[in-house]
Amino acid sequence: MEAPCEKSGAGEWQDMPRQDDRPNILFIMSDDHAAHAMSCYGSCINRTPNLDRIADEGMRFDNCFCTNSICTPSRAAILTGTYNHVNGVTTLATKMDNRLQTFPKLLRQAGYQTAVFGKWHLGVGPRHCPAGFDDWAVLPGQGLYHNPDFIFAGPDGGTRRAVQGYVTDIITDLCLNWLRKRDRSRPFMMLYHHKAPHRAWEPDEKHAGLYVNEEIPEPETLFDTYEHRASAARLARMRVGPHSVREDVDCEINYHLPEADLRRWAYQRYIKKYLRVVASVDDNVGRVLDFLDAEGLAENTIVIYTSDQGFFLGDHGWFDKRFMYEESLRMPFVIRWPREIRAGAVNDDIVTNVDFAPTFLDAAGVDVPEDMQGDSIRPLLNGATPPGWQTSLYYRYWMHLAHHFVCSHYGVRTKRHKLIYYYADGCGQRGTPGQEAYGTFRAAVGQDENEEPGREWELFDLSEDPHEMNNIHHDPAYADVVRELTGELARLQQQVGDEPYSAP
């Protein structure tokens, strides 16, 4: 761990005013919680009353997106305010170097008390454990739902020991205990990070009986046949039912059923398990919100709830994430700050996870470093969209064929259109298969051995086709849109410093 902040000779924290009224920051993040499983986003499958409190008393962002829909890279982008090709965390196997500049380090240097409890997933050991925190306790890797091990702050990467109980409750208890013991003369910044609702889903006893006698509404695209899109969609191995495993549904699976029947049966079992662990997150967030109210902290505490990416809830017949399709790309993001945000506000500007770090620094009155690539969304919180605010976003998924046989791709999304290029190459990234995987890919696609595997484009008109069912890249009516978005993709790559793919 890095050394604690230095004190001045007078015993006061450097650069800290005597009457410190800077806002506290409580950043709550879950794992794989899709926005469309939150009632404040109009979910038709569950209710999340405590998460809705944050939205009802603050602002809901309807166009918040991740720049790489996978756990480790998204978390690195959030902490550093940089894209993954810059911070080096492109895949699950590329852990974050904890010597990198992060917003918790900068807040701590400015006098904030800092802590993180829960899921870290950026590596363990001295070079990867949390840095820039006064206290921390994190799960090793994904961690367990029941009686999990935690790594507690200490030398040489911390000390590992088991904690009895349910992980969502334990993480909340750690947060509340730290809040009770904090130095009340200084503002705090706490990362409250849930493991849930990451697969494989294991509810606690309190929520195990939810939805037992209910039928959860099916998504419109549960029976997607992938006919009118790039081959990457058809080849992905994350279809509910055919690619589910016993842990997803708590019983043996009859893979010989007709696929439509198998999808329908597996969906009901899978989605109920998912929603049960979400319900526990909602209850526990409520515990923390109640604490803030009881302690008189709510007025001057910025509370954020988000997830590290979205998740397919049977949409396109899938579980998991990774694709640049909406359900995976979109992040829930609700924020409450009574001092600056009008209750019940909604924003539809494009923001990304790279914007989080600059926002937290700006709110705390800390200068945003020039090498952070995001922008503070603070003007949006006040209801004003600054001139020149971003109208498109850049996305890149690097883990070619590594998990669920999802193809590497990058793309651009505007308010109306989305352009995706599947470049089908691991580019030597750690944790991705090499050239030996291409033979399998070619055979599955039915391509000639002399053809490049899976290098395809998709274009979607989100206004006409919100579920992204029809690729219109080759439609002559959209030739001008293709040209415009191809140029915008190149501009964004140049802006963020990422190299466009060049086939070897």
Secondary structure by P-SEA (a helix, b strand, c coil): ccccccccccccccccccccccbbbbbbbbccccccccccccccccccaaaaaaaaabbbbccccccccccaaaaaaaacccccccccccccccccccccccaaaaaaaaccccccccccccccccccccccccccccccccccccbbbbbccccccbbbbbbcccaaaaaaaaaaaaaaaccccbbbbbbbccccccccccccccccccccccccccccccccccccccccccccccccccccccccccccccccccaaaaaaaaaaaaaaaaaaaaaaaaaaaaaaaaaaaaaccccccbbbbbcccccccccccccccccccccccbbbbbbbbcccccccccccccccccaaaaaaaaaacccccccccccccccccccccccccccbbbbbbcccccccccccccccccccbbbbbcccccccccccccccaaaaaaaaaccccccccccbbbbbcccccccccccccccccaaaaaaaaaaaaaaaaaaacccccccc
